[in-house]
Amino acid sequence: MERLFRLKENGTTVGRETIAGLTTFFAMAYIIVINPTLLSESGMEWGAVFLATIIASIIGTLIMGLVANVPYAQRREWG
């Protein structure tokens, strides 16, 4: 894991990254539920916005993690 993510070089530890990952997970889970709820009030279909939010989050996060090698989660708020 050290070789792939260069943890020591970036001044972090596995424990710190685990806490950061859990924090990011809960923030993303919140957005994935709240975003469709808010936009459904404007007439958009809840299920479609829910799916679009998930897909946009997955694509953005994978690009940032695998291509750019930075620890950012990407989400898209529609509207």
All heavy atoms as a GROMACS GRO file, in nm:
protein
  610
    1MET      N    1   0.082  -0.118   0.000
    1MET     CA    2   0.000   0.000   0.000
    1MET      C    3   0.088   0.126   0.000
    1MET      O    4   0.053   0.225  -0.062
    1MET     CB    5  -0.094  -0.001   0.120
    1MET     CG    6  -0.212   0.085   0.096
    1MET     SD    7  -0.355   0.086   0.207
    1MET     CE    8  -0.344  -0.047   0.314
    2GLU      N    9   0.199   0.119   0.070
    2GLU     CA   10   0.291   0.233   0.076
    2GLU      C   11   0.343   0.270  -0.062
    2GLU      O   12   0.349   0.386  -0.099
    2GLU     CB   13   0.408   0.202   0.170
    2GLU     CG   14   0.523   0.299   0.163
    2GLU     CD   15   0.485   0.442   0.198
    2GLU    OE1   16   0.399   0.462   0.285
    2GLU    OE2   17   0.541   0.533   0.135
    3ARG      N   18   0.378   0.168  -0.141
    3ARG     CA   19   0.433   0.194  -0.274
    3ARG      C   20   0.330   0.256  -0.367
    3ARG      O   21   0.362   0.346  -0.445
    3ARG     CB   22   0.482   0.062  -0.333
    3ARG     CG   23   0.596   0.078  -0.426
    3ARG     CD   24   0.660  -0.053  -0.462
    3ARG     NE   25   0.580  -0.170  -0.429
    3ARG     CZ   26   0.585  -0.284  -0.493
    3ARG    NH1   27   0.667  -0.299  -0.593
    3ARG    NH2   28   0.512  -0.386  -0.456
    4LEU      N   29   0.206   0.211  -0.358
    4LEU     CA   30   0.101   0.262  -0.446
    4LEU      C   31   0.063   0.405  -0.412
    4LEU      O   32   0.051   0.490  -0.501
    4LEU     CB   33  -0.022   0.171  -0.438
    4LEU     CG   34  -0.143   0.213  -0.522
    4LEU    CD1   35  -0.108   0.213  -0.671
    4LEU    CD2   36  -0.259   0.119  -0.496
    5PHE      N   37   0.044   0.434  -0.285
    5PHE     CA   38  -0.007   0.566  -0.244
    5PHE      C   39   0.099   0.659  -0.186
    5PHE      O   40   0.070   0.774  -0.159
    5PHE     CB   41  -0.120   0.548  -0.142
    5PHE     CG   42  -0.239   0.477  -0.199
    5PHE    CD1   43  -0.271   0.349  -0.158
    5PHE    CD2   44  -0.319   0.539  -0.294
    5PHE    CE1   45  -0.380   0.284  -0.211
    5PHE    CE2   46  -0.428   0.474  -0.346
    5PHE     CZ   47  -0.460   0.346  -0.305
    6ARG      N   48   0.221   0.609  -0.166
    6ARG     CA   49   0.331   0.691  -0.112
    6ARG      C   50   0.288   0.767   0.015
    6ARG      O   51   0.297   0.889   0.024
    6ARG     CB   52   0.381   0.788  -0.219
    6ARG     CG   53   0.436   0.717  -0.341
    6ARG     CD   54   0.491   0.814  -0.442
    6ARG     NE   55   0.393   0.910  -0.487
    6ARG     CZ   56   0.337   0.911  -0.608
    6ARG    NH1   57   0.371   0.821  -0.695
    6ARG    NH2   58   0.249   1.003  -0.642
    7LEU      N   59   0.242   0.692   0.114
    7LEU     CA   60   0.189   0.751   0.236
    7LEU      C   61   0.294   0.830   0.312
    7LEU      O   62   0.269   0.943   0.354
    7LEU     CB   63   0.128   0.643   0.325
    7LEU     CG   64   0.008   0.567   0.266
    7LEU    CD1   65  -0.036   0.457   0.361
    7LEU    CD2   66  -0.105   0.660   0.235
    8LYS      N   67   0.411   0.772   0.334
    8LYS     CA   68   0.516   0.842   0.410
    8LYS      C   69   0.562   0.968   0.337
    8LYS      O   70   0.585   1.071   0.398
    8LYS     CB   71   0.634   0.750   0.434
    8LYS     CG   72   0.606   0.642   0.535
    8LYS     CD   73   0.726   0.553   0.556
    8LYS     CE   74   0.688   0.439   0.649
    8LYS     NZ   75   0.792   0.338   0.658
    9GLU      N   76   0.573   0.958   0.207
    9GLU     CA   77   0.614   1.073   0.126
    9GLU      C   78   0.514   1.188   0.138
    9GLU      O   79   0.550   1.305   0.136
    9GLU     CB   80   0.626   1.031  -0.020
    9GLU     CG   81   0.670   1.140  -0.115
    9GLU     CD   82   0.675   1.090  -0.258
    9GLU    OE1   83   0.722   0.976  -0.280
    9GLU    OE2   84   0.633   1.164  -0.347
   10ASN      N   85   0.386   1.154   0.153
   10ASN     CA   86   0.281   1.254   0.165
   10ASN      C   87   0.250   1.291   0.310
   10ASN      O   88   0.156   1.366   0.336
   10ASN     CB   89   0.154   1.206   0.095
   10ASN     CG   90   0.171   1.199  -0.056
   10ASN    OD1   91   0.222   1.293  -0.116
   10ASN    ND2   92   0.131   1.088  -0.116
   11GLY      N   93   0.327   1.237   0.404
   11GLY     CA   94   0.312   1.275   0.544
   11GLY      C   95   0.184   1.227   0.610
   11GLY      O   96   0.123   1.299   0.689
   12THR      N   97   0.143   1.105   0.580
   12THR     CA   98   0.020   1.052   0.638
   12THR      C   99   0.041   0.907   0.680
   12THR      O  100   0.147   0.850   0.659
   12THR     CB  101  -0.097   1.065   0.538
   12THR    OG1  102  -0.218   1.032   0.605
   12THR    CG2  103  -0.079   0.977   0.417
   13THR      N  104  -0.061   0.850   0.743
   13THR     CA  105  -0.056   0.711   0.789
   13THR      C  106  -0.182   0.638   0.743
   13THR      O  107  -0.280   0.700   0.700
   13THR     CB  108  -0.050   0.705   0.943
   13THR    OG1  109  -0.171   0.762   0.996
   13THR    CG2  110   0.071   0.780   0.997
   14VAL      N  111  -0.178   0.507   0.756
   14VAL     CA  112  -0.295   0.428   0.719
   14VAL      C  113  -0.414   0.464   0.808
   14VAL      O  114  -0.528   0.477   0.760
   14VAL     CB  115  -0.264   0.276   0.728
   14VAL    CG1  116  -0.389   0.193   0.708
   14VAL    CG2  117  -0.158   0.237   0.626
   15GLY      N  118  -0.392   0.484   0.936
   15GLY     CA  119  -0.501   0.521   1.027
   15GLY      C  120  -0.565   0.653   0.991
   15GLY      O  121  -0.688   0.666   0.990
   16ARG      N  122  -0.483   0.752   0.961
   16ARG     CA  123  -0.534   0.883   0.923
   16ARG      C  124  -0.616   0.874   0.793
   16ARG      O  125  -0.722   0.935   0.780
   16ARG     CB  126  -0.419   0.981   0.905
   16ARG     CG  127  -0.466   1.122   0.873
   16ARG     CD  128  -0.350   1.216   0.859
   16ARG     NE  129  -0.288   1.235   0.990
   16ARG     CZ  130  -0.169   1.288   1.008
   16ARG    NH1  131  -0.097   1.327   0.904
   16ARG    NH2  132  -0.120   1.302   1.129
   17GLU      N  133  -0.567   0.796   0.698
   17GLU     CA  134  -0.638   0.781   0.571
   17GLU      C  135  -0.768   0.702   0.589
   17GLU      O  136  -0.865   0.726   0.519
   17GLU     CB  137  -0.548   0.713   0.468
   17GLU     CG  138  -0.432   0.798   0.424
   17GLU     CD  139  -0.474   0.931   0.365
   17GLU    OE1  140  -0.565   0.934   0.280
   17GLU    OE2  141  -0.415   1.033   0.404
   18THR      N  142  -0.770   0.609   0.685
   18THR     CA  143  -0.893   0.535   0.714
   18THR      C  144  -1.000   0.628   0.770
   18THR      O  145  -1.116   0.624   0.727
   18THR     CB  146  -0.865   0.421   0.813
   18THR    OG1  147  -0.767   0.334   0.755
   18THR    CG2  148  -0.990   0.342   0.844
   19ILE      N  149  -0.962   0.714   0.864
   19ILE     CA  150  -1.057   0.812   0.920
   19ILE      C  151  -1.106   0.907   0.811
   19ILE      O  152  -1.225   0.938   0.802
   19ILE     CB  153  -0.993   0.891   1.036
   19ILE    CG1  154  -0.958   0.798   1.152
   19ILE    CG2  155  -1.081   1.006   1.081
   19ILE    CD1  156  -1.079   0.732   1.216
   20ALA      N  157  -1.015   0.952   0.725
   20ALA     CA  158  -1.053   1.040   0.615
   20ALA      C  159  -1.149   0.970   0.520
   20ALA      O  160  -1.246   1.030   0.471
   20ALA     CB  161  -0.929   1.087   0.540
   21GLY      N  162  -1.124   0.843   0.494
   21GLY     CA  163  -1.212   0.766   0.406
   21GLY      C  164  -1.352   0.750   0.464
   21GLY      O  165  -1.452   0.762   0.394
   22LEU      N  166  -1.361   0.723   0.594
   22LEU     CA  167  -1.492   0.710   0.659
   22LEU      C  168  -1.567   0.844   0.658
   22LEU      O  169  -1.688   0.847   0.632
   22LEU     CB  170  -1.475   0.661   0.803
   22LEU     CG  171  -1.437   0.514   0.818
   22LEU    CD1  172  -1.403   0.483   0.963
   22LEU    CD2  173  -1.549   0.425   0.768
   23THR      N  174  -1.496   0.952   0.683
   23THR     CA  175  -1.558   1.084   0.680
   23THR      C  176  -1.613   1.113   0.540
   23THR      O  177  -1.725   1.161   0.525
   23THR     CB  178  -1.456   1.191   0.720
   23THR    OG1  179  -1.406   1.160   0.849
   23THR    CG2  180  -1.518   1.329   0.720
   24THR      N  181  -1.533   1.084   0.439
   24THR     CA  182  -1.576   1.106   0.301
   24THR      C  183  -1.695   1.017   0.266
   24THR      O  184  -1.790   1.062   0.200
   24THR     CB  185  -1.459   1.078   0.205
   24THR    OG1  186  -1.350   1.163   0.240
   24THR    CG2  187  -1.499   1.103   0.061
   25PHE      N  188  -1.694   0.893   0.311
   25PHE     CA  189  -1.805   0.802   0.285
   25PHE      C  190  -1.936   0.858   0.340
   25PHE      O  191  -2.038   0.860   0.270
   25PHE     CB  192  -1.778   0.664   0.345
   25PHE     CG  193  -1.897   0.574   0.341
   25PHE    CD1  194  -1.932   0.509   0.224
   25PHE    CD2  195  -1.977   0.556   0.453
   25PHE    CE1  196  -2.044   0.428   0.219
   25PHE    CE2  197  -2.088   0.475   0.450
   25PHE     CZ  198  -2.122   0.410   0.331
   26PHE      N  199  -1.935   0.903   0.464
   26PHE     CA  200  -2.058   0.955   0.523
   26PHE      C  201  -2.104   1.084   0.456
   26PHE      O  202  -2.225   1.106   0.440
   26PHE     CB  203  -2.043   0.972   0.674
   26PHE     CG  204  -2.044   0.841   0.747
   26PHE    CD1  205  -1.931   0.796   0.814
   26PHE    CD2  206  -2.156   0.760   0.747
   26PHE    CE1  207  -1.931   0.674   0.880
   26PHE    CE2  208  -2.159   0.638   0.813
   26PHE     CZ  209  -2.045   0.594   0.880
   27ALA      N  210  -2.011   1.168   0.414
   27ALA     CA  211  -2.049   1.289   0.341
   27ALA      C  212  -2.112   1.254   0.207
   27ALA      O  213  -2.214   1.314   0.168
   27ALA     CB  214  -1.927   1.378   0.320
   28MET      N  215  -2.057   1.157   0.137
   28MET     CA  216  -2.112   1.116   0.007
   28MET      C  217  -2.248   1.049   0.026
   28MET      O  218  -2.340   1.072  -0.054
   28MET     CB  219  -2.016   1.019  -0.063
   28MET     CG  220  -1.886   1.082  -0.104
   28MET     SD  221  -1.904   1.209  -0.228
   28MET     CE  222  -1.932   1.109  -0.371
   29ALA      N  223  -2.263   0.968   0.128
   29ALA     CA  224  -2.391   0.903   0.154
   29ALA      C  225  -2.500   1.007   0.180
   29ALA      O  226  -2.613   0.994   0.132
   29ALA     CB  227  -2.380   0.807   0.272
   30TYR      N  228  -2.465   1.111   0.251
   30TYR     CA  229  -2.558   1.220   0.279
   30TYR      C  230  -2.600   1.290   0.150
   30TYR      O  231  -2.719   1.311   0.124
   30TYR     CB  232  -2.491   1.319   0.376
   30TYR     CG  233  -2.567   1.447   0.397
   30TYR    CD1  234  -2.677   1.451   0.482
   30TYR    CD2  235  -2.530   1.564   0.332
   30TYR    CE1  236  -2.746   1.569   0.502
   30TYR    CE2  237  -2.599   1.682   0.352
   30TYR     CZ  238  -2.707   1.684   0.436
   30TYR     OH  239  -2.776   1.800   0.455
   31ILE      N  240  -2.504   1.324   0.066
   31ILE     CA  241  -2.534   1.393  -0.059
   31ILE      C  242  -2.618   1.306  -0.152
   31ILE      O  243  -2.710   1.355  -0.218
   31ILE     CB  244  -2.402   1.436  -0.129
   31ILE    CG1  245  -2.336   1.548  -0.052
   31ILE    CG2  246  -2.426   1.478  -0.274
   31ILE    CD1  247  -2.418   1.675  -0.041
   32ILE      N  248  -2.587   1.177  -0.159
   32ILE     CA  249  -2.659   1.088  -0.250
   32ILE      C  250  -2.807   1.078  -0.213
   32ILE      O  251  -2.891   1.059  -0.299
   32ILE     CB  252  -2.591   0.949  -0.254
   32ILE    CG1  253  -2.461   0.962  -0.333
   32ILE    CG2  254  -2.680   0.843  -0.314
   32ILE    CD1  255  -2.373   0.840  -0.331
   33VAL      N  256  -2.841   1.096  -0.087
   33VAL     CA  257  -2.982   1.092  -0.045
   33VAL      C  258  -3.046   1.231  -0.052
   33VAL      O  259  -3.159   1.245  -0.098
   33VAL     CB  260  -2.994   1.035   0.098
   33VAL    CG1  261  -3.136   1.045   0.148
   33VAL    CG2  262  -2.948   0.890   0.099
   34ILE      N  263  -2.975   1.333  -0.008
   34ILE     CA  264  -3.034   1.467   0.000
   34ILE      C  265  -3.053   1.531  -0.136
   34ILE      O  266  -3.155   1.595  -0.163
   34ILE     CB  267  -2.947   1.558   0.090
   34ILE    CG1  268  -2.948   1.506   0.233
   34ILE    CG2  269  -2.992   1.703   0.085
   34ILE    CD1  270  -3.085   1.501   0.296
   35ASN      N  271  -2.957   1.515  -0.227
   35ASN     CA  272  -2.965   1.577  -0.359
   35ASN      C  273  -3.094   1.540  -0.433
   35ASN      O  274  -3.167   1.628  -0.479
   35ASN     CB  275  -2.840   1.542  -0.440
   35ASN     CG  276  -2.818   1.631  -0.557
   35ASN    OD1  277  -2.854   1.747  -0.555
   35ASN    ND2  278  -2.757   1.576  -0.660
   36PRO      N  279  -3.129   1.412  -0.447
   36PRO     CA  280  -3.254   1.377  -0.515
   36PRO      C  281  -3.379   1.426  -0.440
   36PRO      O  282  -3.478   1.463  -0.503
   36PRO     CB  283  -3.252   1.225  -0.522
   36PRO     CG  284  -3.114   1.185  -0.494
   36PRO     CD  285  -3.050   1.294  -0.417
   37THR      N  286  -3.371   1.427  -0.310
   37THR     CA  287  -3.486   1.473  -0.231
   37THR      C  288  -3.515   1.620  -0.259
   37THR      O  289  -3.630   1.658  -0.281
   37THR     CB  290  -3.460   1.451  -0.081
   37THR    OG1  291  -3.435   1.312  -0.059
   37THR    CG2  292  -3.578   1.495   0.002
   38LEU      N  293  -3.411   1.701  -0.261
   38LEU     CA  294  -3.429   1.844  -0.289
   38LEU      C  295  -3.476   1.868  -0.432
   38LEU      O  296  -3.565   1.949  -0.457
   38LEU     CB  297  -3.299   1.920  -0.263
   38LEU     CG  298  -3.254   1.928  -0.119
   38LEU    CD1  299  -3.117   1.994  -0.109
   38LEU    CD2  300  -3.354   2.004  -0.035
   39LEU      N  301  -3.416   1.799  -0.527
   39LEU     CA  302  -3.451   1.823  -0.667
   39LEU      C  303  -3.585   1.764  -0.705
   39LEU      O  304  -3.648   1.811  -0.800
   39LEU     CB  305  -3.340   1.770  -0.757
   39LEU     CG  306  -3.211   1.850  -0.747
   39LEU    CD1  307  -3.101   1.786  -0.830
   39LEU    CD2  308  -3.231   1.993  -0.791
   40SER      N  309  -3.632   1.663  -0.633
   40SER     CA  310  -3.764   1.608  -0.664
   40SER      C  311  -3.874   1.708  -0.631
   40SER      O  312  -3.982   1.703  -0.689
   40SER     CB  313  -3.787   1.477  -0.588
   40SER     OG  314  -3.794   1.499  -0.449
   41GLU      N  315  -3.844   1.802  -0.540
   41GLU     CA  316  -3.942   1.906  -0.509
   41GLU      C  317  -3.961   2.003  -0.625
   41GLU      O  318  -4.062   2.072  -0.632
   41GLU     CB  319  -3.899   1.981  -0.383
   41GLU     CG  320  -3.903   1.896  -0.258
   41GLU     CD  321  -3.855   1.969  -0.135
   41GLU    OE1  322  -3.836   2.092  -0.142
   41GLU    OE2  323  -3.835   1.901  -0.032
   42SER      N  324  -3.865   2.008  -0.717
   42SER     CA  325  -3.878   2.097  -0.832
   42SER      C  326  -3.938   2.025  -0.952
   42SER      O  327  -3.946   2.082  -1.061
   42SER     CB  328  -3.742   2.154  -0.870
   42SER     OG  329  -3.659   2.051  -0.922
   43GLY      N  330  -3.978   1.900  -0.935
   43GLY     CA  331  -4.044   1.827  -1.042
   43GLY      C  332  -3.961   1.720  -1.108
   43GLY      O  333  -4.010   1.648  -1.194
   44MET      N  334  -3.835   1.709  -1.071
   44MET     CA  335  -3.751   1.605  -1.130
   44MET      C  336  -3.783   1.471  -1.063
   44MET      O  337  -3.820   1.466  -0.947
   44MET     CB  338  -3.603   1.639  -1.111
   44MET     CG  339  -3.561   1.768  -1.178
   44MET     SD  340  -3.390   1.810  -1.146
   44MET     CE  341  -3.314   1.720  -1.278
   45GLU      N  342  -3.767   1.364  -1.141
   45GLU     CA  343  -3.797   1.232  -1.088
   45GLU      C  344  -3.689   1.189  -0.988
   45GLU      O  345  -3.569   1.192  -1.019
   45GLU     CB  346  -3.802   1.131  -1.203
   45GLU     CG  347  -3.842   0.993  -1.158
   45GLU     CD  348  -3.844   0.894  -1.272
   45GLU    OE1  349  -3.856   0.936  -1.388
   45GLU    OE2  350  -3.831   0.774  -1.243
   46TRP      N  351  -3.730   1.150  -0.868
   46TRP     CA  352  -3.637   1.117  -0.760
   46TRP      C  353  -3.540   1.007  -0.801
   46TRP      O  354  -3.419   1.018  -0.781
   46TRP     CB  355  -3.714   1.076  -0.635
   46TRP     CG  356  -3.628   1.066  -0.513
   46TRP    CD1  357  -3.603   1.164  -0.423
   46TRP    CD2  358  -3.552   0.952  -0.469
   46TRP    NE1  359  -3.517   1.119  -0.326
   46TRP    CE2  360  -3.484   0.988  -0.351
   46TRP    CE3  361  -3.534   0.823  -0.517
   46TRP    CZ2  362  -3.402   0.902  -0.281
   46TRP    CZ3  363  -3.451   0.736  -0.448
   46TRP    CH2  364  -3.387   0.776  -0.331
   47GLY      N  365  -3.590   0.900  -0.858
   47GLY     CA  366  -3.506   0.786  -0.895
   47GLY      C  367  -3.402   0.821  -0.999
   47GLY      O  368  -3.288   0.775  -0.992
   48ALA      N  369  -3.439   0.903  -1.096
   48ALA     CA  370  -3.344   0.942  -1.201
   48ALA      C  371  -3.233   1.029  -1.144
   48ALA      O  372  -3.115   1.011  -1.178
   48ALA     CB  373  -3.417   1.016  -1.312
   49VAL      N  374  -3.267   1.123  -1.058
   49VAL     CA  375  -3.166   1.210  -0.997
   49VAL      C  376  -3.077   1.129  -0.902
   49VAL      O  377  -2.956   1.150  -0.896
   49VAL     CB  378  -3.231   1.329  -0.924
   49VAL    CG1  379  -3.127   1.413  -0.854
   49VAL    CG2  380  -3.312   1.413  -1.021
   50PHE      N  381  -3.136   1.035  -0.831
   50PHE     CA  382  -3.061   0.948  -0.742
   50PHE      C  383  -2.954   0.871  -0.819
   50PHE      O  384  -2.836   0.871  -0.783
   50PHE     CB  385  -3.158   0.852  -0.672
   50PHE     CG  386  -3.095   0.757  -0.575
   50PHE    CD1  387  -3.050   0.801  -0.451
   50PHE    CD2  388  -3.083   0.623  -0.606
   50PHE    CE1  389  -2.993   0.713  -0.360
   50PHE    CE2  390  -3.026   0.534  -0.516
   50PHE     CZ  391  -2.982   0.580  -0.393
   51LEU      N  392  -2.995   0.810  -0.929
   51LEU     CA  393  -2.902   0.732  -1.011
   51LEU      C  394  -2.796   0.822  -1.075
   51LEU      O  395  -2.677   0.788  -1.077
   51LEU     CB  396  -2.978   0.655  -1.119
   51LEU     CG  397  -2.898   0.558  -1.203
   51LEU    CD1  398  -2.832   0.453  -1.114
   51LEU    CD2  399  -2.985   0.494  -1.307
   52ALA      N  400  -2.836   0.937  -1.125
   52ALA     CA  401  -2.740   1.029  -1.187
   52ALA      C  402  -2.638   1.078  -1.085
   52ALA      O  403  -2.519   1.093  -1.117
   52ALA     CB  404  -2.814   1.148  -1.249
   53THR      N  405  -2.680   1.105  -0.963
   53THR     CA  406  -2.589   1.149  -0.858
   53THR      C  407  -2.487   1.040  -0.826
   53THR      O  408  -2.368   1.067  -0.811
   53THR     CB  409  -2.667   1.188  -0.731
   53THR    OG1  410  -2.760   1.291  -0.764
   53THR    CG2  411  -2.574   1.237  -0.621
   54ILE      N  412  -2.532   0.917  -0.818
   54ILE     CA  413  -2.443   0.805  -0.789
   54ILE      C  414  -2.342   0.785  -0.901
   54ILE      O  415  -2.221   0.772  -0.877
   54ILE     CB  416  -2.522   0.675  -0.764
   54ILE    CG1  417  -2.600   0.686  -0.633
   54ILE    CG2  418  -2.431   0.553  -0.764
   54ILE    CD1  419  -2.697   0.573  -0.609
   55ILE      N  420  -2.390   0.786  -1.024
   55ILE     CA  421  -2.300   0.764  -1.139
   55ILE      C  422  -2.196   0.876  -1.147
   55ILE      O  423  -2.077   0.849  -1.166
   55ILE     CB  424  -2.380   0.752  -1.269
   55ILE    CG1  425  -2.461   0.622  -1.268
   55ILE    CG2  426  -2.289   0.759  -1.391
   55ILE    CD1  427  -2.561   0.610  -1.379
   56ALA      N  428  -2.239   1.000  -1.133
   56ALA     CA  429  -2.144   1.112  -1.139
   56ALA      C  430  -2.042   1.104  -1.026
   56ALA      O  431  -1.924   1.134  -1.045
   56ALA     CB  432  -2.220   1.244  -1.134
   57SER      N  433  -2.086   1.063  -0.907
   57SER     CA  434  -1.995   1.050  -0.793
   57SER      C  435  -1.892   0.941  -0.816
   57SER      O  436  -1.774   0.959  -0.786
   57SER     CB  437  -2.074   1.021  -0.666
   57SER     OG  438  -2.160   1.127  -0.636
   58ILE      N  439  -1.935   0.830  -0.869
   58ILE     CA  440  -1.843   0.718  -0.894
   58ILE      C  441  -1.739   0.756  -0.998
   58ILE      O  442  -1.618   0.737  -0.977
   58ILE     CB  443  -1.921   0.592  -0.940
   58ILE    CG1  444  -2.002   0.535  -0.825
   58ILE    CG2  445  -1.827   0.487  -0.998
   58ILE    CD1  446  -2.100   0.426  -0.865
   59ILE      N  447  -1.783   0.812  -1.110
   59ILE     CA  448  -1.690   0.847  -1.217
   59ILE      C  449  -1.589   0.952  -1.169
   59ILE      O  450  -1.468   0.937  -1.188
   59ILE     CB  451  -1.766   0.897  -1.341
   59ILE    CG1  452  -1.843   0.780  -1.403
   59ILE    CG2  453  -1.671   0.959  -1.443
   59ILE    CD1  454  -1.941   0.820  -1.512
   60GLY      N  455  -1.637   1.056  -1.106
   60GLY     CA  456  -1.548   1.162  -1.059
   60GLY      C  457  -1.449   1.113  -0.956
   60GLY      O  458  -1.330   1.146  -0.960
   61THR      N  459  -1.494   1.032  -0.862
   61THR     CA  460  -1.407   0.981  -0.757
   61THR      C  461  -1.302   0.885  -0.814
   61THR      O  462  -1.186   0.890  -0.774
   61THR     CB  463  -1.490   0.914  -0.646
   61THR    OG1  464  -1.581   1.011  -0.594
   61THR    CG2  465  -1.402   0.861  -0.534
   62LEU      N  466  -1.342   0.798  -0.906
   62LEU     CA  467  -1.245   0.706  -0.966
   62LEU      C  468  -1.138   0.780  -1.045
   62LEU      O  469  -1.020   0.746  -1.036
   62LEU     CB  470  -1.316   0.604  -1.056
   62LEU     CG  471  -1.392   0.495  -0.983
   62LEU    CD1  472  -1.469   0.408  -1.082
   62LEU    CD2  473  -1.298   0.410  -0.899
   63ILE      N  474  -1.177   0.881  -1.118
   63ILE     CA  475  -1.079   0.959  -1.194
   63ILE      C  476  -0.981   1.027  -1.100
   63ILE      O  477  -0.860   1.023  -1.120
   63ILE     CB  478  -1.149   1.061  -1.286
   63ILE    CG1  479  -1.219   0.988  -1.400
   63ILE    CG2  480  -1.050   1.163  -1.340
   63ILE    CD1  481  -1.308   1.075  -1.485
   64MET      N  482  -1.032   1.088  -0.995
   64MET     CA  483  -0.945   1.158  -0.901
   64MET      C  484  -0.852   1.062  -0.828
   64MET      O  485  -0.736   1.092  -0.805
   64MET     CB  486  -1.026   1.238  -0.799
   64MET     CG  487  -1.104   1.352  -0.860
   64MET     SD  488  -1.003   1.471  -0.947
   64MET     CE  489  -0.930   1.556  -0.811
   65GLY      N  490  -0.901   0.944  -0.792
   65GLY     CA  491  -0.819   0.849  -0.716
   65GLY      C  492  -0.722   0.770  -0.800
   65GLY      O  493  -0.607   0.751  -0.762
   66LEU      N  494  -0.766   0.726  -0.916
   66LEU     CA  495  -0.682   0.637  -0.996
   66LEU      C  496  -0.594   0.710  -1.098
   66LEU      O  497  -0.484   0.668  -1.125
   66LEU     CB  498  -0.770   0.534  -1.069
   66LEU     CG  499  -0.850   0.443  -0.976
   66LEU    CD1  500  -0.943   0.354  -1.057
   66LEU    CD2  501  -0.758   0.360  -0.889
   67VAL      N  502  -0.643   0.817  -1.154
   67VAL     CA  503  -0.567   0.889  -1.255
   67VAL      C  504  -0.483   1.000  -1.193
   67VAL      O  505  -0.363   1.010  -1.215
   67VAL     CB  506  -0.659   0.946  -1.366
   67VAL    CG1  507  -0.581   1.025  -1.467
   67VAL    CG2  508  -0.736   0.834  -1.434
   68ALA      N  509  -0.546   1.084  -1.113
   68ALA     CA  510  -0.475   1.198  -1.054
   68ALA      C  511  -0.402   1.161  -0.925
   68ALA      O  512  -0.316   1.235  -0.880
   68ALA     CB  513  -0.573   1.311  -1.026
   69ASN      N  514  -0.438   1.048  -0.863
   69ASN     CA  515  -0.379   1.001  -0.737
   69ASN      C  516  -0.389   1.106  -0.626
   69ASN      O  517  -0.294   1.132  -0.554
   69ASN     CB  518  -0.233   0.958  -0.758
   69ASN     CG  519  -0.183   0.876  -0.640
   69ASN    OD1  520  -0.260   0.815  -0.568
   69ASN    ND2  521  -0.053   0.874  -0.620
   70VAL      N  522  -0.504   1.168  -0.618
   70VAL     CA  523  -0.533   1.261  -0.508
   70VAL      C  524  -0.656   1.214  -0.433
   70VAL      O  525  -0.746   1.155  -0.491
   70VAL     CB  526  -0.552   1.407  -0.558
   70VAL    CG1  527  -0.424   1.464  -0.610
   70VAL    CG2  528  -0.660   1.415  -0.662
   71PRO      N  529  -0.661   1.236  -0.303
   71PRO     CA  530  -0.770   1.181  -0.220
   71PRO      C  531  -0.894   1.270  -0.217
   71PRO      O  532  -0.937   1.315  -0.112
   71PRO     CB  533  -0.705   1.171  -0.082
   71PRO     CG  534  -0.612   1.287  -0.080
   71PRO     CD  535  -0.558   1.297  -0.219
   72TYR      N  536  -0.953   1.296  -0.331
   72TYR     CA  537  -1.074   1.377  -0.336
   72TYR      C  538  -1.190   1.292  -0.383
   72TYR      O  539  -1.177   1.216  -0.477
   72TYR     CB  540  -1.060   1.494  -0.433
   72TYR     CG  541  -0.948   1.589  -0.403
   72TYR    CD1  542  -0.876   1.647  -0.505
   72TYR    CD2  543  -0.914   1.622  -0.273
   72TYR    CE1  544  -0.773   1.735  -0.480
   72TYR    CE2  545  -0.811   1.711  -0.246
   72TYR     CZ  546  -0.741   1.767  -0.350
   72TYR     OH  547  -0.640   1.852  -0.325
   73ALA      N  548  -1.304   1.310  -0.321
   73ALA     CA  549  -1.427   1.249  -0.370
   73ALA      C  550  -1.503   1.356  -0.446
   73ALA      O  551  -1.513   1.470  -0.402
   73ALA     CB  552  -1.512   1.196  -0.255
   74GLN      N  553  -1.551   1.322  -0.561
   74GLN     CA  554  -1.622   1.418  -0.645
   74GLN      C  555  -1.771   1.387  -0.642
   74GLN      O  556  -1.813   1.274  -0.655
   74GLN     CB  557  -1.572   1.410  -0.790
   74GLN     CG  558  -1.426   1.444  -0.802
   74GLN     CD  559  -1.400   1.590  -0.774
   74GLN    OE1  560  -1.464   1.675  -0.832
   74GLN    NE2  561  -1.309   1.616  -0.684
   75ARG      N  562  -1.849   1.490  -0.629
   75ARG     CA  563  -1.992   1.472  -0.636
   75ARG      C  564  -2.049   1.582  -0.724
   75ARG      O  565  -1.990   1.686  -0.744
   75ARG     CB  566  -2.056   1.477  -0.497
   75ARG     CG  567  -2.033   1.610  -0.428
   75ARG     CD  568  -2.110   1.618  -0.300
   75ARG     NE  569  -2.073   1.727  -0.216
   75ARG     CZ  570  -2.086   1.855  -0.246
   75ARG    NH1  571  -2.132   1.891  -0.360
   75ARG    NH2  572  -2.052   1.947  -0.160
   76ARG      N  573  -2.164   1.556  -0.776
   76ARG     CA  574  -2.229   1.653  -0.862
   76ARG      C  575  -2.363   1.687  -0.803
   76ARG      O  576  -2.446   1.601  -0.782
   76ARG     CB  577  -2.246   1.595  -1.003
   76ARG     CG  578  -2.329   1.676  -1.096
   76ARG     CD  579  -2.252   1.802  -1.139
   76ARG     NE  580  -2.328   1.868  -1.242
   76ARG     CZ  581  -2.375   1.990  -1.230
   76ARG    NH1  582  -2.354   2.059  -1.122
   76ARG    NH2  583  -2.441   2.046  -1.325
   77GLU      N  584  -2.383   1.815  -0.774
   77GLU     CA  585  -2.514   1.861  -0.729
   77GLU      C  586  -2.584   1.919  -0.848
   77GLU      O  587  -2.535   2.010  -0.912
   77GLU     CB  588  -2.500   1.965  -0.618
   77GLU     CG  589  -2.450   1.903  -0.490
   77GLU     CD  590  -2.455   2.000  -0.375
   77GLU    OE1  591  -2.551   2.080  -0.369
   77GLU    OE2  592  -2.364   1.997  -0.293
   78TRP      N  593  -2.697   1.864  -0.881
   78TRP     CA  594  -2.772   1.907  -0.999
   78TRP      C  595  -2.858   2.027  -0.963
   78TRP      O  596  -2.916   2.033  -0.857
   78TRP     CB  597  -2.859   1.793  -1.049
   78TRP     CG  598  -2.778   1.671  -1.075
   78TRP    CD1  599  -2.758   1.566  -0.991
   78TRP    CD2  600  -2.700   1.644  -1.191
   78TRP    NE1  601  -2.674   1.475  -1.047
   78TRP    CE2  602  -2.638   1.519  -1.171
   78TRP    CE3  603  -2.678   1.711  -1.310
   78TRP    CZ2  604  -2.554   1.462  -1.265
   78TRP    CZ3  605  -2.594   1.652  -1.404
   78TRP    CH2  606  -2.534   1.529  -1.381
   79GLY      N  607  -2.864   2.119  -1.052
   79GLY     CA  608  -2.955   2.230  -1.032
   79GLY      C  609  -2.890   2.364  -1.018
   79GLY      O  610  -2.778   2.387  -1.006
   0.00000   0.00000   0.00000
